[in-house]
Amino acid sequence: QILAFARRLPAKRIRRGRRNWKVRWLLIVLIVALAALWRALPEAPEGQLVGRASPRDGDSLVIGRRRIRLQGIDAPERGQSCGEAHATLPCGLVAEEHLGRPIAGAQVACAYFRRDRYGRYIARCEAGERELNAAMVRDGMAVSLDRHYRSEEREARGARRGLWRVPFTRPAVWRRQHPRDQD
């Protein structure tokens, strides 16, 4: 009887091990699915900033003394040029001017989500009925980051608006190629 019990013992352990393996994989798949779902959910704003604004560059502005970075977009840097060698365009300055038009003299409302490592508020901003983040991408003056404003970027690229009329380097790539001096 003891021998018969000993023969059955390893078989039970193997079966239990197989079940544990399946349960572990199921838990891993469930955790990955929940993490993907969590990332897809929109962020809830933490607060709101309202006031007269001025552009700092094509994807950031200032309300009072508070610096705000427009969420989900990336515009050319101030010193960035676009186009070909014989016909360049100061696209960073053009993007800044484009952002400045709808906010000139207007009340700007920004729903902010968090602060970045530079202390800027990451926000979605509106001037009147116009959402500035989406408008900058739709007008071709900025590109979409991550999942934000992809349809607006496709629309601008298809219509060859703004940056999409000329050859340009994406702002993130340009920043890597032109690092700022560390003083």
Buried (B, 14 or more C-beta within 10 A) or exposed (E): EEEEEEEEEEEEEEEEEEEEEEEEEEEEEEEEEEEEEEEEEEEEBEEEBBEEBEBBBBBBBBBEEBBBBBBBBBBBBBEBBBBEEEEEBBBBBBBBEBBBEBBEEBEBBBBBBEBEEEEBBBBBBBBEEEBBBBBBBBBBBBBBBEEBBBEBBEBBBEEEBBBBBBEBBEBEEBBEEEEEEEE
